[in-house]
Amino acid sequence: MRVVRFGFERESRIPVELTGPAATMLATLQLRALDNRSAEPLLHDRWADDAVRRLDYDFTKLGMRANNAISVAVRAKALDDRVRASLRPGMTVLHLGCGLDSRFERVGPPADVEWYDVDQPEVIALREQLFPSSSNRRTVGRSVADPDLLAGIPSDRPVLVAAEGLTMYLTEQDGLSLLRRIVAHFPSGELLFDAFNTPSIHLNNVANPAVTRSGSRLHWGIDDPTELGIPALRLVSEISFLDAPELARYPLPARLAFRAAAKVPTFNRLGRLLHYRF
C-alpha cells in the first residue's frame, strides 16, 4: 500500500537568503506563527504558520521565544484593526515594508480596493512564492527610500498607507522624504504606522535579538509625532502599545510593570501606533 504524505518535505521547501533589515522580518513571521499555534491565538495568522513550514530556514538561530509572540501579535492586531476601520471603497492601499506579512489576507479588503505590497526586490521575490496573486493586489519590488517608489501607481484615488516595523529602520531623512512623496502624489489619504522614540531606538539596537542577530541597525526615533515638519499631515491619534487590552494575557508581574511604565511618558512612547490624515 502506498503511503501518501502531507506537508512540506525539506527538499521542496523554499530557500531563504536574506541579511540585514530584510532578515528581521523572519523573526516577526516566526512570532506570528507561534501566536497561531498557541492555545488562544490573538492574531489567528494561519498564513504565517504555513509560510514558516514552507521556508527552508533555521528559525532557532533568531533567538525568538514563544513569550515574545504576544507583543508582536498585539502590534499587528492594532494595525489590522485600524486598517479595517479606515478602509473605504475605491481606495489605494500601500502596504510598505510588507515583508512576509499576510495583512491582505487578514484584513480582506473590498474587491475595488487596489492593494500594493511594497518591499525590497529580494523580499518580494520570496513573498511571491508564498502568497497567491489576486486581481486587486500587486507587488512593488523597490526600496521605500527610492525616489521613484510611486512611479506607476495611479494618483487619482485616496490612499491608505500601512507600515509595520518599518520607520525605525529608516533614517530620519529617508522617512520624512517618503512621507512627503506620499502627500504630494495622492489627493488625500491616511497613514498608519508604528514608531519608536529615541530611547527605544537605543534599547532595541543593543537588546533586541531580531536586530542584533541580523546585523541590522535602527535609526529614526519619533519623539513628538506632531513635529514632523510636514504641514499637510495632521495627527489623528497616538496609541501606546502599553495601553493594549491584550496585554492582560501576560503574567501578573509583567502586567504590573506595564501599568507602571505606561504612567511615564518616555516609557509610554517606547512603541506606539501613529495615525495621520491629509
VEXSE-334925 format. One line per field, with one value per residue (C-alpha): residue number from 1; x negated, y, z negated; residue in one letter. Coordinates in steps of 0.25 Angstrom, whole numbers, plus 2048, in hexadecimal, padded with zeros to 3 digits. Layout:
BEGIN
nr: (NUM; ...)
X: (X; ...)
Y: (Y; ...)
Z: (Z; ...)
rest: (a; ...)
END
This chain:
BEGIN
nr: (1; 2; 3; 4; 5; 6; 7; 8; 9; 10; 11; 12; 13; 14; 15; 16; 17; 18; 19; 20; 21; 22; 23; 24; 25; 26; 27; 28; 29; 30; 31; 32; 33; 34; 35; 36; 37; 38; 39; 40; 41; 42; 43; 44; 45; 46; 47; 48; 49; 50; 51; 52; 53; 54; 55; 56; 57; 58; 59; 60; 61; 62; 63; 64; 65; 66; 67; 68; 69; 70; 71; 72; 73; 74; 75; 76; 77; 78; 79; 80; 81; 82; 83; 84; 85; 86; 87; 88; 89; 90; 91; 92; 93; 94; 95; 96; 97; 98; 99; 100; 101; 102; 103; 104; 105; 106; 107; 108; 109; 110; 111; 112; 113; 114; 115; 116; 117; 118; 119; 120; 121; 122; 123; 124; 125; 126; 127; 128; 129; 130; 131; 132; 133; 134; 135; 136; 137; 138; 139; 140; 141; 142; 143; 144; 145; 146; 147; 148; 149; 150; 151; 152; 153; 154; 155; 156; 157; 158; 159; 160; 161; 162; 163; 164; 165; 166; 167; 168; 169; 170; 171; 172; 173; 174; 175; 176; 177; 178; 179; 180; 181; 182; 183; 184; 185; 186; 187; 188; 189; 190; 191; 192; 193; 194; 195; 196; 197; 198; 199; 200; 201; 202; 203; 204; 205; 206; 207; 208; 209; 210; 211; 212; 213; 214; 215; 216; 217; 218; 219; 220; 221; 222; 223; 224; 225; 226; 227; 228; 229; 230; 231; 232; 233; 234; 235; 236; 237; 238; 239; 240; 241; 242; 243; 244; 245; 246; 247; 248; 249; 250; 251; 252; 253; 254; 255; 256; 257; 258; 259; 260; 261; 262; 263; 264; 265; 266; 267; 268; 269; 270; 271; 272; 273; 274; 275; 276; 277; 278)
X: (800; 7FB; 7F9; 7FD; 7F6; 7FC; 7F4; 7E7; 7DB; 7CE; 7C9; 7D6; 7D4; 7D1; 7C2; 7C0; 7B4; 7B7; 7AE; 7AF; 7BD; 7C3; 7BF; 7C6; 7D4; 7D1; 7D1; 7DF; 7E4; 7E0; 7E6; 7F4; 7F3; 7F0; 7FC; 805; 800; 803; 80F; 816; 811; 813; 810; 814; 80A; 80A; 803; 7F7; 7F7; 7F8; 7EC; 7E3; 7E6; 7E2; 7D5; 7C8; 7C2; 7BD; 7C6; 7C0; 7B4; 7BD; 7BE; 7CD; 7D5; 7E4; 7E6; 7E1; 7ED; 7F7; 7F1; 7EF; 7FE; 803; 7FB; 801; 80F; 80F; 80B; 814; 820; 81D; 81B; 829; 82F; 828; 82A; 834; 839; 830; 824; 816; 80E; 7FF; 7FA; 7EC; 7E1; 7EB; 7E0; 7E8; 7F4; 802; 809; 811; 816; 819; 820; 827; 829; 835; 833; 832; 826; 819; 80E; 7FF; 7F6; 7E8; 7DB; 7CC; 7CB; 7C6; 7D1; 7DC; 7D5; 7D7; 7E4; 7EA; 7E6; 7EF; 7FB; 805; 807; 814; 81B; 81B; 80D; 800; 7F1; 7E7; 7D8; 7D2; 7CC; 7D5; 7C9; 7C9; 7CE; 7D5; 7DD; 7EA; 7E8; 7F3; 7FC; 809; 80A; 819; 81E; 81D; 812; 811; 803; 800; 7F2; 7EE; 7E0; 7DA; 7D8; 7CD; 7C5; 7C5; 7BC; 7C4; 7C1; 7C6; 7D2; 7D6; 7D3; 7DC; 7E8; 7E6; 7E7; 7F3; 7FA; 7F6; 7FA; 808; 814; 817; 815; 812; 805; 804; 7F6; 7EF; 7E4; 7D9; 7D4; 7C5; 7C3; 7CA; 7C1; 7B4; 7BA; 7BE; 7B0; 7AA; 7B5; 7BE; 7B9; 7C0; 7B8; 7AA; 7AA; 7AE; 7A3; 7AD; 7AE; 7B9; 7B9; 7C5; 7CC; 7D8; 7D9; 7E4; 7ED; 7F3; 7E6; 7E2; 7E2; 7EC; 7F7; 801; 800; 80A; 808; 815; 811; 805; 807; 7FD; 7FC; 7FB; 80A; 80E; 818; 812; 806; 80F; 80A; 7FD; 7FA; 7FD; 7EF; 7EE; 7FC; 7F8; 7EB; 7F2; 7FC; 7F1; 7E9; 7F6; 7F6; 7E8; 7E9; 7DB; 7DF; 7ED; 7E7; 7DD; 7E7; 7F4; 7FD; 7FE; 80A; 809; 812; 810)
Y: (800; 80E; 818; 826; 830; 83E; 84A; 850; 847; 84E; 84D; 854; 860; 86E; 872; 880; 889; 896; 89F; 8AC; 8B2; 8A9; 89D; 8A3; 8A0; 891; 893; 89B; 890; 885; 88C; 88E; 87F; 87C; 884; 87C; 86F; 874; 86F; 87D; 884; 893; 895; 887; 889; 87B; 881; 884; 876; 870; 879; 874; 866; 868; 870; 869; 871; 86E; 877; 873; 87C; 888; 886; 889; 882; 87F; 88A; 895; 891; 899; 8A7; 8A5; 8A0; 8AC; 8B5; 8AE; 8AD; 8BC; 8C0; 8B6; 8BC; 8CA; 8C6; 8BF; 8CC; 8D5; 8CE; 8D4; 8CE; 8D2; 8D5; 8D2; 8CB; 8CC; 8C1; 8C6; 8BD; 8B1; 8A6; 899; 89F; 89A; 8A7; 8A6; 898; 89C; 8A9; 8A4; 8B2; 8B4; 8B0; 8BE; 8C2; 8C2; 8BC; 8BD; 8B5; 8BC; 8B8; 8B5; 8AD; 8A0; 8A1; 8A2; 896; 88E; 893; 88F; 881; 881; 889; 887; 892; 89A; 8A3; 8AF; 8AC; 8B0; 8AF; 8BA; 8B6; 8C3; 8C9; 8D3; 8DD; 8DC; 8EA; 8E2; 8DA; 8DF; 8DF; 8D7; 8D7; 8DF; 8EC; 8EE; 8E7; 8EA; 8E1; 8D9; 8D7; 8CB; 8C9; 8C0; 8BE; 8C8; 8D6; 8D3; 8CC; 8D9; 8E5; 8F2; 8F8; 8EC; 8EA; 8F9; 8F9; 8EC; 8F3; 900; 8F8; 8F1; 8FE; 904; 8F8; 8F5; 8FF; 8FB; 8EF; 8E9; 8E4; 8D9; 8D5; 8D1; 8D9; 8D9; 8E4; 8E7; 8DF; 8D3; 8D4; 8D3; 8C8; 8BF; 8C1; 8BA; 8B1; 8AC; 89F; 8A1; 8AE; 8A9; 89B; 8A0; 8AB; 8B6; 8C4; 8CD; 8DB; 8E4; 8E7; 8F0; 8F7; 901; 8FC; 90A; 90F; 908; 915; 911; 91B; 913; 907; 908; 8FF; 8F8; 8EF; 8E9; 8DC; 8D5; 8C6; 8C7; 8CA; 8BE; 8B6; 8A9; 8AB; 8A5; 897; 89A; 895; 89E; 8A3; 8A7; 8AE; 8B6; 8BA; 8BE; 8C7; 8CE; 8D0; 8D6; 8E1; 8E6; 8EE; 8E9; 8DB; 8DC; 8E1; 8D6; 8CF; 8D5; 8D5; 8E3; 8E7; 8F3; 8F9; 902)
Z: (800; 804; 7F8; 7FC; 7F4; 7F2; 7EF; 7F4; 7F5; 7F3; 802; 806; 7FD; 801; 7FF; 7F7; 7F9; 7F2; 7EA; 7E2; 7E0; 7EA; 7E2; 7D5; 7DC; 7DA; 7CB; 7CC; 7D5; 7CB; 7BF; 7C7; 7CA; 7BB; 7B7; 7C1; 7BA; 7AC; 7A4; 7A6; 7B3; 7B3; 7C2; 7C8; 7D3; 7D9; 7E5; 7DD; 7D7; 7E5; 7EA; 7DF; 7E2; 7F1; 7EF; 7EF; 7E3; 7D5; 7CD; 7C0; 7C3; 7C2; 7B3; 7B2; 7A7; 7A6; 79C; 7A6; 7AF; 7A7; 7A9; 7B8; 7B9; 7B1; 7BB; 7C7; 7C2; 7BE; 7CC; 7D3; 7CB; 7CF; 7DE; 7DE; 7D7; 7E1; 7EE; 7F8; 805; 811; 808; 80C; 800; 7FF; 7F6; 7F4; 7F0; 7F1; 7EF; 7EE; 7E7; 7EA; 7E7; 7F4; 7F0; 7E2; 7E6; 7F2; 7FA; 803; 812; 817; 80D; 815; 80B; 80D; 805; 805; 801; 805; 812; 80B; 801; 80C; 814; 807; 804; 812; 80F; 802; 805; 811; 81B; 81B; 825; 81B; 815; 81B; 817; 818; 816; 812; 806; 7FF; 800; 80F; 815; 820; 816; 81A; 829; 830; 824; 828; 821; 823; 816; 807; 801; 7F4; 7F0; 7E7; 7E2; 7D6; 7D1; 7DC; 7D7; 7CD; 7D7; 7E0; 7DE; 7DA; 7E7; 7EF; 7E6; 7E8; 7F7; 7F8; 7F1; 7F9; 806; 802; 7FE; 80C; 814; 80F; 80E; 7FF; 7F6; 7E9; 7E3; 7D9; 7D3; 7C7; 7C1; 7B6; 7AE; 7AD; 7A0; 7A7; 7B3; 7AA; 7A2; 7AE; 7B4; 7A8; 7A3; 7AE; 7B3; 7C0; 7C3; 7BD; 7C3; 7D1; 7D1; 7D2; 7CC; 7C8; 7CB; 7CB; 7BE; 7BE; 7B0; 7B3; 7BF; 7C0; 7C5; 7D2; 7D9; 7E4; 7E3; 7EB; 7E1; 7D5; 7C9; 7C7; 7BB; 7B4; 7AD; 7A4; 7A5; 795; 795; 79E; 796; 79C; 792; 788; 78D; 786; 778; 76D; 76A; 779; 779; 76D; 773; 780; 778; 770; 77D; 784; 77A; 77E; 78B; 790; 78E; 793; 7A0; 7A2; 7AC; 7B1; 7BD; 7C5; 7CD; 7D7; 7E1; 7EC)
rest: (m; r; v; v; r; f; g; f; e; r; e; s; r; i; p; v; e; l; t; g; p; a; a; t; m; l; a; t; l; q; l; r; a; l; d; n; r; s; a; e; p; l; l; h; d; r; w; a; d; d; a; v; r; r; l; d; y; d; f; t; k; l; g; m; r; a; n; n; a; i; s; v; a; v; r; a; k; a; l; d; d; r; v; r; a; s; l; r; p; g; m; t; v; l; h; l; g; c; g; l; d; s; r; f; e; r; v; g; p; p; a; d; v; e; w; y; d; v; d; q; p; e; v; i; a; l; r; e; q; l; f; p; s; s; s; n; r; r; t; v; g; r; s; v; a; d; p; d; l; l; a; g; i; p; s; d; r; p; v; l; v; a; a; e; g; l; t; m; y; l; t; e; q; d; g; l; s; l; l; r; r; i; v; a; h; f; p; s; g; e; l; l; f; d; a; f; n; t; p; s; i; h; l; n; n; v; a; n; p; a; v; t; r; s; g; s; r; l; h; w; g; i; d; d; p; t; e; l; g; i; p; a; l; r; l; v; s; e; i; s; f; l; d; a; p; e; l; a; r; y; p; l; p; a; r; l; a; f; r; a; a; a; k; v; p; t; f; n; r; l; g; r; l; l; h; y; r; f)
END
